[in-house]
Amino acid sequence: MTNPIVKPFWDEPTGSWQYVFHDPDTMKGAIVDPVLDFDPLAGATSTANAQRLLDYVRETGIELVWILDTHPHADHFSAGPWLKAQTGAPTAIGEKVTAVQTLWQGIYNLPDDFPTDGRQWDRLLADGAEFMVGNVPVKVMFSPGHTLASITYIAGDAAFVHDTLMMPDSGTSRADFPGGSSKALYNSIRAILSLPAQTRVFVGHDYAPDREPQCEATVAEHRASNIHWKDAPSEAEYRAVRDARDMTLPLPKLMLAALQVNIRGGRLPEPEKNGRSYLKLPLDYFESR
């Protein structure tokens, strides 16, 4: 088995990690969870983050073969479509994204003909699906809890676990979004931390205020020091801590903007007569926090 070289890219405004990984032998590679920049005060989008990833791919000589999303994000827009337009690489996400599309179609009161079959991506990935990036084997692990569509990409000795785990000193991710479940999250974490001890775990976010942003820890390090897992909590114990914590958290500031873009695979809503796209907010659907 060939293990990938992993290059992380930090997006400070959203606290998000993006990744490029590649096989050092064949130089084939993939991008995971790329960010399309969005300024909510100006309503402006840009491709600065995605361009950084693209520049690295080109300068390193990587042949991009996949653009991978772990789930429809609530805190940033996906840059998948833009990167596909620049490179021709196909896009993929977990197959349960169709349930997320249906859920948020109702929340946004989108037209009945809004596609909820996942056609916005080139491939929908089932639990256990396998594919190759050069000589690096990639396996898909269904990891619901944070969302009902979340997946983990296990690429050689690297696991891209999206928003299921944080860094060990921050614990785990919230499970209170529509379709989220602390019960499912507990089972997903247990499965991820059953991977080999030296598996490199790459997280989707880091919000720790008192140190530099970090993105990587091993399974062994999470088992030993993750603040939500090191004491081997029972499901009931974990859920009590997770649910209590979630009740204190405000909703992500970009959630209502991001989901209507990301259920479209990272595309903005269809332009109106003036050629401009618009976002809308479902007023009073969520309670103020």
Secondary structure, 3 states (H helix, E strand, C coil): CCCCEEEEEEEHHHCEEEEEEECCCCCEEEEECCEEEEECCCCEEECHHHHHHHHHHHHHCCEEEEEECCCCCCCCEECHHHHHHHHCCCEEEECCHHHHHHHHHHHHCCCCCCCCCCCCCCEEECCCCEEEECCEEEEEEECCCCCCCCEEEEECCEEECCCCECCCCCCECCCCCCCCCHHHHHHHHHHHCCCCCCCEEECCECCCCCCCCCCEEEHHHHHHHCCCCCCCCCHHHHHHHHHHHHCCCCCCCCHHHHHHHHCCCCCCCCCCCCCCCCCCCCCCCCCCC
